[in-house]
């Protein structure tokens, strides 16, 4: 496919992330420009933005131009900062972010979604920006993406499309991805397009961004890869995960990656297998024992284009089926969230028949409790020892976009019984948040 060179005269696709594990004292800023030259980020705790950070510049295939990457260091925890980027094409937008608090009792939200790829060769689905916008309206501190950001990770124009459809939200909230099977490239690691557009922490095993972790408050978030560094390398990832969780014994532990550990896998009308089976990459034997050892609270995956929640599980090893645990206190809760844009297993009418695809594919896996085929995202609220998670259907669905589609269709609350030592001397008070959208729960 012939893709013309895109010429742009100013910084584009400004996006924030973390390229180290310290979310309280650092932030990474990435952007694109059509020209190569010096790049800087002006930033500060007031709008004067008197501090600066210098960017490194990477050459990218057309139409991505050049990728600028800068890391803002030695920041003050729980503080609002303003920043603005400047490079060869001029200056970009001014925006702001807030560093994480060191107070283990400080409340925060994060969103989870995945499979926002298009059905055609454009890259990201046309509904992606709408779905992400509704999630960001809840004021999450960051977003986890369970993978399949584009249709074909080999195609550079699709990554350009993804960046365009993620603007301007990616300048306001860090998006932490995991690599999906559609995101993969013929190149692994540093030269892959997925790695080129993202600025993420590097693990100490392969020194790549393909799997990594960040710490936010009293929680740790670990992204693994089930698309590369797999097969025999799953054991290497599991050993690294074991070390990371041992060295960082946080109150809340989350892991996310693309291919599900467990999933329902019935055939539609008993004939056609249209969704993906559990343990498709053979990762369970390496990963599940580590989840059990450290009592990982939640594992998020995507790959199947619907929502599925499992009861708390513990054990099962390399099996495709899990073993029910005695509640949240001992088990790991597994979620599939693949409803951020790609066509989902929702209900539709065909020749006068009402067909619900989620009912056709769901329900046969051990511990499967809730299945839903709507486009959606997850919103997770952590406050000390209490976690609340809501699954929220979005206005954009397969065949229409309507505010009446918005609904909370599932929720759980997990409460821990652990001592809390609240308060951090000198931390700054949290500003009053914007009001949340008001979803309408299903009747």
C-alpha positions in Angstrom: 0.0 0.0 0.0 1.4 3.4 -1.0 1.1 5.9 1.8 2.0 9.6 1.1 4.4 11.4 3.3 2.5 13.6 5.8 4.0 17.0 6.3 3.1 18.8 9.5 4.7 22.0 10.7 4.4 21.8 14.5 4.7 19.2 17.3 1.9 16.6 17.0 0.6 13.8 19.1 1.9 14.9 22.4 1.5 12.0 24.8 2.5 11.4 28.5 3.6 8.2 30.1 6.2 6.9 32.6 9.5 5.5 31.4 10.6 4.6 35.0 8.8 3.1 37.9 8.4 6.3 40.0 5.1 7.9 39.2 5.4 10.4 42.1 8.6 12.1 40.9 8.8 11.7 37.1 6.9 11.8 33.9 7.8 11.1 30.3 6.6 13.2 27.4 6.7 12.1 23.8 5.7 13.8 20.6 6.2 13.8 16.8 7.5 16.4 14.4 8.1 16.4 10.7 11.6 17.9 11.2 14.6 16.9 13.2 16.1 19.4 15.6 16.5 20.4 19.3 13.5 19.4 21.4 12.7 20.7 24.9 9.9 20.5 27.4 9.2 23.6 29.6 7.5 22.6 32.8 6.8 23.7 36.3 4.4 23.7 39.2 3.0 27.1 38.0 2.2 28.4 34.6 5.6 30.1 34.3 7.1 26.7 33.6 10.6 27.7 34.5 12.2 24.2 34.3 13.3 22.5 31.1 14.0 19.0 30.0 15.9 18.1 26.8 14.5 15.5 24.4 16.2 12.8 22.5 15.2 12.5 18.8 14.5 9.3 17.0 14.0 8.9 13.2 10.8 7.2 12.3 9.3 5.9 9.0 7.0 8.2 7.2 4.4 9.4 8.0 5.6 9.5 11.7 8.4 12.0 11.0 10.7 12.2 14.1 9.8 11.0 17.6 10.9 13.2 20.5 11.2 11.8 24.0 11.9 13.6 27.2 11.8 12.7 30.9 10.9 15.1 33.6 12.7 14.2 36.8 12.9 15.2 40.5 9.3 16.2 40.6 7.4 16.8 43.8 4.8 14.1 44.7 1.1 14.9 44.6 1.7 18.2 42.7 0.1 19.6 39.6 2.6 20.5 36.9 2.2 22.4 33.6 4.2 21.6 30.5 4.7 22.6 26.9 6.8 21.0 24.2 9.0 22.8 21.6 10.8 21.2 18.7 11.9 22.0 15.1 8.3 22.7 14.0 7.5 25.1 16.8 5.7 24.8 20.1 2.9 22.4 21.0 -0.1 22.7 23.3 0.2 23.6 27.0 -1.3 21.0 29.3 -1.0 19.7 32.9 -0.7 16.6 34.9 -0.5 15.6 38.6 2.2 13.4 40.1 1.2 10.5 42.3 0.9 10.8 46.0 3.1 8.9 48.5 0.2 8.6 50.9 -0.9 4.9 50.9 -4.4 6.0 51.8 -4.7 8.5 48.9 -7.6 7.6 46.6 -7.1 7.3 42.9 -8.8 5.9 39.8 -7.6 4.1 36.8 -9.3 2.9 33.7 -8.9 -0.4 31.8 -9.9 -1.2 28.2 -8.6 -3.0 25.1 -9.0 -4.1 21.5 -9.5 -0.7 20.1 -8.2 -1.7 16.7 -10.2 -1.2 13.5 -11.9 -3.9 11.5 -10.4 -2.5 8.3 -6.9 -1.4 7.5 -7.2 2.1 8.9 -5.5 1.3 12.3 -7.7 2.3 15.3 -11.4 2.0 15.2 -13.5 5.1 14.5 -15.2 4.6 17.9 -11.9 4.6 19.8 -11.7 8.3 20.6 -15.3 8.4 21.8 -14.8 5.4 24.1 -11.6 6.7 25.5 -13.1 10.2 26.0 -15.9 8.7 28.1 -13.3 6.8 30.2 -11.1 9.9 30.7 -14.2 11.9 31.8 -14.1 10.0 35.0 -10.7 11.6 35.8 -8.5 8.4 36.0 -4.9 9.0 36.8 -3.9 6.6 34.0 -5.3 4.0 31.5 -4.3 0.4 31.1 -4.7 -1.0 27.6 -4.9 -4.8 27.1 -3.6 -4.7 23.5 -4.6 -4.6 19.9 -4.2 -0.9 19.4 -4.1 -1.2 15.6 -5.2 -3.8 13.0 -1.7 -4.5 11.6 1.4 -3.5 13.6 3.6 -3.8 10.5 1.8 -0.9 8.8 3.3 2.5 9.9 0.3 4.5 8.6 -1.9 2.6 11.1 0.2 3.8 14.0 -0.2 7.3 12.7 -3.9 6.8 12.6 -3.9 5.5 16.1 -2.1 8.6 17.3 -4.4 10.9 15.5 -7.5 9.1 17.0 -6.0 9.2 20.5 -5.4 13.0 20.4 -5.8 15.1 22.5 -6.5 12.7 25.4 -3.0 11.1 25.4 -1.5 14.5 26.4 -3.7 14.5 29.5 -3.5 11.0 30.9 -0.8 8.3 30.6 -1.9 5.3 28.6 0.0 2.1 29.6 -0.3 -0.5 26.9 0.4 -4.2 26.5 1.2 -5.6 23.1 -1.5 -7.5 21.3 -1.2 -10.0 18.4 -2.4 -7.3 16.0 0.3 -4.9 17.3 3.2 -7.2 16.5 5.9 -6.3 14.0 8.4 -8.3 12.0 10.9 -6.6 14.3 11.1 -7.4 18.0 12.1 -4.9 20.7 13.8 -1.6 20.0 13.0 -1.3 16.2 9.4 -2.4 16.4 6.8 0.4 15.6 5.0 -0.4 18.8 8.1 0.4 20.8 9.0 3.4 18.6 5.8 5.3 19.4 5.7 4.4 23.1 8.0 5.6 25.9 7.7 3.0 28.7 9.8 1.6 31.5 12.5 -1.0 30.4 12.7 -4.3 32.2 16.0 -5.6 33.4 15.8 -8.9 31.6 15.6 -7.9 27.9 16.1 -4.1 28.4 13.0 -3.6 26.2 9.6 -2.0 26.8 7.7 -5.1 25.9 7.1 -6.0 29.6 7.5 -3.6 32.5 6.0 -2.3 35.7 5.0 1.0 37.4 4.2 1.7 41.0 1.4 4.1 41.8 0.7 4.8 45.5 0.4 1.5 47.3 -0.2 -0.4 44.1 1.9 -2.1 41.5 0.9 -2.6 37.8 2.8 -5.1 35.7 2.5 -5.4 31.9 3.5 -8.8 30.5 3.7 -9.9 26.9 2.0 -13.0 25.5 2.8 -12.0 21.9 6.6 -11.9 22.0 9.2 -13.2 24.5 6.9 -16.2 24.7 7.2 -20.0 24.6 10.4 -20.8 26.6 10.6 -17.1 27.4 7.4 -17.2 29.4 9.5 -18.8 32.2 11.9 -15.9 32.0 9.0 -13.4 32.3 7.6 -15.3 35.2 10.9 -15.3 37.0 11.2 -11.5 36.4 7.6 -11.1 37.7 8.3 -13.1 40.8 11.4 -10.9 41.5 9.5 -7.6 40.9 6.6 -8.6 43.2 9.0 -9.8 45.9 10.9 -6.5 45.8 7.8 -4.4 45.7 5.2 -6.0 48.2 2.5 -3.5 47.5 -1.0 -3.6 49.0 -2.6 -3.9 45.6 -1.2 -6.0 42.7 -2.4 -5.9 39.1 -1.1 -7.7 36.0 -2.3 -7.1 32.4 -1.5 -8.6 29.0 -3.4 -9.5 25.9 -4.2 -13.3 25.7 -6.6 -14.4 28.5 -5.6 -17.0 31.1 -9.2 -18.2 31.2 -12.1 -17.6 28.8 -15.3 -19.2 27.7 -15.0 -20.8 24.3 -18.3 -22.3 23.2 -19.1 -22.7 19.5 -21.9 -20.5 18.1 -24.9 -22.8 17.4 -22.5 -25.7 18.2 -20.7 -25.2 14.9 -18.4 -22.2 14.7 -15.6 -21.2 17.0 -15.4 -17.5 16.7 -13.7 -16.4 19.9 -10.3 -17.2 21.3 -9.7 -20.1 23.7 -8.1 -19.8 27.1 -4.3 -20.2 27.5 -4.0 -19.8 23.7 -0.3 -19.0 23.9 0.5 -21.6 26.6 1.3 -18.9 29.2 -0.6 -20.3 32.1 2.0 -22.8 33.4 4.6 -20.0 33.8 2.3 -17.2 35.0 -0.4 -18.6 37.1 1.8 -20.0 39.9 3.4 -16.6 40.3 0.0 -14.9 40.5 -1.0 -17.4 43.2 2.3 -17.1 45.1 2.0 -13.3 45.4 -1.8 -13.1 45.5 -2.1 -10.9 42.5 -5.5 -9.2 43.1 -6.6 -8.8 39.4 -5.4 -9.9 36.0 -6.7 -8.0 33.0 -6.6 -9.4 29.5 -8.3 -8.6 26.1 -8.2 -10.5 22.8 -11.9 -11.6 23.0 -14.2 -8.8 22.0 -16.5 -8.8 25.0 -16.5 -8.5 28.8 -16.0 -11.6 31.0 -15.5 -11.7 34.8 -14.4 -14.7 36.7 -14.9 -15.6 40.3 -11.7 -15.5 42.3 -9.4 -18.3 41.3 -6.3 -20.0 42.8 -4.4 -22.9 41.3 -4.9 -24.6 38.0 -1.3 -24.3 36.9 -0.9 -24.8 33.2 -4.6 -26.0 32.8 -7.0 -24.1 30.6 -9.5 -24.1 33.5 -8.9 -22.5 36.9 -9.8 -23.7 40.4 -12.3 -21.7 42.4 -10.8 -19.9 45.5 -12.4 -19.0 48.8 -13.2 -15.5 47.8 -11.2 -12.4 47.1 -9.0 -12.7 50.1 -7.2 -15.8 48.7 -7.9 -15.7 45.0 -7.1 -13.7 41.8 -10.0 -12.2 39.8 -9.6 -12.5 36.0 -11.2 -10.1 33.6 -11.4 -10.0 29.8 -12.0 -6.5 28.6 -12.0 -6.3 24.8 -14.6 -3.7 24.1 -12.8 -0.5 23.1 -13.7 -0.3 19.4 -13.3 -3.6 17.5 -16.6 -5.3 16.6 -17.9 -7.0 19.8 -20.0 -10.1 20.6 -23.2 -8.1 21.2 -26.8 -8.8 20.4 -28.4 -8.0 17.1 -31.5 -8.9 15.1 -31.2 -11.3 12.1 -34.2 -12.3 10.0 -36.5 -11.4 12.9 -34.4 -13.4 15.4 -32.7 -11.7 18.4 -29.2 -13.1 18.6 -27.0 -12.4 21.6 -23.5 -13.5 20.6 -22.1 -13.1 24.2 -24.6 -15.8 25.3 -23.5 -18.0 22.5 -19.8 -17.9 23.4 -19.9 -17.4 27.2 -20.6 -19.4 30.2 -18.8 -22.7 29.8 -15.5 -21.8 31.7 -15.0 -22.7 35.4 -15.8 -19.6 37.4 -17.2 -17.5 34.6 -19.7 -15.2 36.4 -20.6 -12.3 34.0 -20.4 -12.0 30.2 -21.5 -9.0 28.2 -21.0 -8.1 24.5 -21.2 -4.3 24.7 -18.4 -1.9 24.0 -17.2 -0.8 27.4 -14.3 0.2 29.7 -13.6 -0.6 33.3 -13.2 2.1 36.0 -11.3 1.1 39.1 -11.4 3.2 42.3 -8.9 2.5 45.1 -9.1 4.0 48.5 -6.9 2.5 51.1 -8.1 -1.0 51.7 -11.1 -0.8 49.4 -11.3 -1.3 45.7 -14.4 -0.8 43.6 -14.5 -1.8 39.9 -17.3 -0.9 37.5 -17.8 -2.2 34.0 -19.4 0.7 32.0 -21.1 0.3 28.6 -20.3 3.3 26.3 -22.5 5.4 24.0 -20.7 4.0 20.9 -21.9 0.5 20.2 -21.6 -1.7 17.1 -24.6 -0.2 15.2 -25.3 3.1 16.9 -23.9 5.8 19.1 -26.4 7.1 21.7 -26.1 8.4 25.2 -28.8 6.0 26.2 -26.4 3.1 25.7 -24.3 4.3 28.7 -24.8 1.9 31.6 -23.0 0.3 34.6 -23.6 -3.4 33.9 -21.3 -5.0 36.4 -19.4 -4.1 39.6 -17.4 -5.7 42.4 -15.9 -4.4 45.6 -12.8 -5.9 47.2 -11.9 -5.0 50.8 -8.6 -5.9 52.5 -7.9 -6.3 56.2 -4.4 -4.7 56.4 -3.0 -2.0 58.6 -3.0 1.5 57.1 -0.4 4.2 58.0 -1.9 7.2 56.4 -0.4 10.6 55.6 2.8 11.9 54.0 4.3 15.1 55.5 4.4 18.0 53.1 2.1 16.4 50.5 -0.1 18.8 48.6 -3.9 18.6 48.9 -5.8 17.1 46.0 -7.9 19.6 44.0 -11.6 19.1 43.8 -12.3 16.7 41.0 -14.6 17.4 38.1 -18.0 15.7 38.5 -18.2 12.2 37.1 -20.5 11.4 34.3 -23.7 9.8 35.6 -24.2 6.4 33.9 -27.6 4.9 34.1 -27.5 1.4 35.6 -29.4 -1.3 33.9 -32.8 -2.0 35.3 
